[in-house]
């Protein structure tokens, strides 16, 4: 709620980002001597997912600009979608020739977002959409098909734990998006050759359980896209 009387502005809000939305409103109505404006918040979390996995990543300054924009809109979440464009120990090819966020850059963005009441949430991939990570030498042990990790291999879960450990180290939030979407060829590549056919619905469930166990170990709260639970359990 905003009240303005002559040269005094009084703002009452629940969150930091709401304050910046109110301040932005007040700035755009400075010509008025008096006004009162109130909004009711309908969502606990509201924000944007920024795709930083196509071509080069957004610069740090551009992400900061978007953080300020979100705050002016009263939004409180920015999901940073990075398939292989963030620094992970022992993974020198992550972001090769495309750019990536270093650990220090993510920490800088995280601290900056916090100032504006915006939660910076890592949005990574722990199953598919990893073509740019899996195309390099040395990744054949954990590759099912061109862009999908091979489930039920210990090397795969060691790799995923490295990804999540990097997330844990660099983001202040304990929430993480694990991706796991659009793995339509799941279990039909190297997995099929080594293990024979297994229903995709069973593979995705068992894989998800393993990754959730890693999240529990690291005290992370995971979320995923839902499409694979639909497609793997239906004919369409």
N, C-alpha and C positions, 0 to 999 in steps of 0.2 A: 504494500500500500504506500502511496506517495501523497504527501500533502505539501502544497506550496502556498505560503502567505508572504507576499512582498519579496523580501530577499532571503527568506528562510525556507529550506526544503527538509522535510522530515520523511525518512524512509523506514518502513518496517518490513522485514522479510525473514524467511526461514533459512535460506542458504546464500552463500557468497555470490553464486552466479545470478540469483534473483536480484541481489543488490545492484549488480552491474546492468541488468535489464531495466531496473527502475531508474538508475542514474542516466542511462541512455535515453529513456523516455523524458526525463526531466530536462535534459540538455536540448531536446528537440521541441520543448515547450517553454523555453526561457522567456519568450516575449509576453507570456501570460502572467499577470500579477498574482492570481490565485487559481489553483485547480486541485482537484482530488481525483486520484485514479487508483483502481484496485483490480487485481487479477486473482483468480483461484487456480492453484496448481493441480493439474489432473493426473500427472505422472510422477512417480518417484524418481525415475531416470528418463532422460530424454536427450538425444544427441545425434551424432554423426559417425559413420564408419568411413574412414579415409583410405582409399586404395593406394597403397605405396608399393605395389608389386608389379605394375605395368611400366615397362621402359625404365626411366630413372625415377628415383624417389623424390618427393617434395623436399625442398630445402628446409632447414631448421627454421629460418625466418618466415617462410610461407606457412608452416605448421603453427607457429606462434600467432601469425595473423588470423588463422582460422580459429585458434583458441579464443582470441579476443572477440571474434565475430560470434562464436557460440555463446560466450558470456553475455554479450549484448542482447542476444536472443533469449537469455535465461536458461540455456541448455547446460547440462552438467556432465556430459559424457562425450569423450572422443575416443573411438576405437581405431587403433593404428594397425591397419591390415598389412602385414608383412609376411610373405611366404618364405623368402630366403634373403630378405633385405635388412637384416639386423645382425649384429655381431654375435657370433657363438664361438666359444673357445674350441679350438681343434677343427674348425670348419672354414678353412681359408678361401674356399670357393663361394661361400655365401655372399651374394651380391656382386660377384666378379663381373666386371665390365658393365655393370648396371648401376652401381652405387648402393650403399647400405648405410644404415644408421649405426654409428659406433655406440659403445656402452655409455660413453660420456655424453653423447648427443641425446640419447634417450633419457638419461638422468636429468639433463638440462631441460628437456621438454616436459618431463614429468613434474619437475619443480615449478616450472613456469605455469603449467596448467593448474596446479594446486593453488597458486596465488589467485586465480580467477574462479576457483570453485569447480573446476572441470576435472573429472576423473579420467586419466589417460589409461586406457585398457588395451593390453596386448591382444591382438587378434592374429593368430598364427595358423599353421597347418600341421596336423599330425597324422595324416593319412594320404590324401590326394593333393592335387594342385602343387606338386613339388617337382615339376619337370626341370626347372632351372637349377635345382639342387641335386637332382638325381642323374643329370646328364654327364657329370664329371667322373673321371677315373676314381676308382676306389669305392664307388657307391653301389656297385653291382650286387654286393652281399645283402643289401636291404631293399633292393628294387624288385617290385612285383611286375609292374609294367612301366611304361615311359614316365608317368607322373605319380605313381602310387607306391607307397611303402609296402613291403612284404610283411603281413601280419604273422604272429606266432613265431617270430625269430628273436632271440635274445638281443642280437645286434641292433634290431629295429628299436627295441625299447630302451636300450642304452643311448641310442641316437636321440630319441624323443626326450629322454631325461636331460640330456645336454641342452636341448632347446628350452625346456621348461626351467632349467636351472638358470639360464641366461635371463629369462623373463622374471624369475623370482628375484634375481640380483638387481635388476635395473628399473623395475616398475615398483612404485610404492603400493599400488593396489594389490589385493590378493585374488582379484577376479581375472580370469583368462578365457579367451575364446579359442577353442581347439580346432575349429574348422570341421574337418571330416565330411565335407560335402562333395557331391558329384563324383564319387569313386565308382563309376558305373562298371568298370572292368575289374573290380575287386575280386581277387582269388582266381583270376583267369590268365595270369601270366606265369611267372616263375613259381608262384605258389602252387598252381595246378600241376606243373611239371614235377615238383618235389613231393607234393602231398596228395595229389588226386583232387577230384571235385568235392567241394563242400559248399553248402548253401550260403549265399551272401549274407542272409539274415543272421546266421550263426557266427560268421566271421566278424561282422561289424559289432555284434554284441560282445564277443570275447575281446576284441581289440579295444573297444571302448572301456571295458572293465579294467584292462591292464593299464591303460593311460590314466584312468581315474585313480587307480592305486598310486601311480606316480604323483599325481596331483595331491592326494592325501598326504603322502610322504613329505611333500614340499609345502604343505599347508596352503594350497591354492584352491580356489573355488571355480570349477570349470563350467563352460557352457559349449554347446555344439549347434551346428545347423541340423535341421531335422530331416532333410530330404532322403538320406540313405536309409533311415528307419522306415520310411514309407516305400521307397522303390524296392528295397531288399525284401520286403514282406508283402509285395503285391506283384501283379503281372504287368503293371503299367509304369 
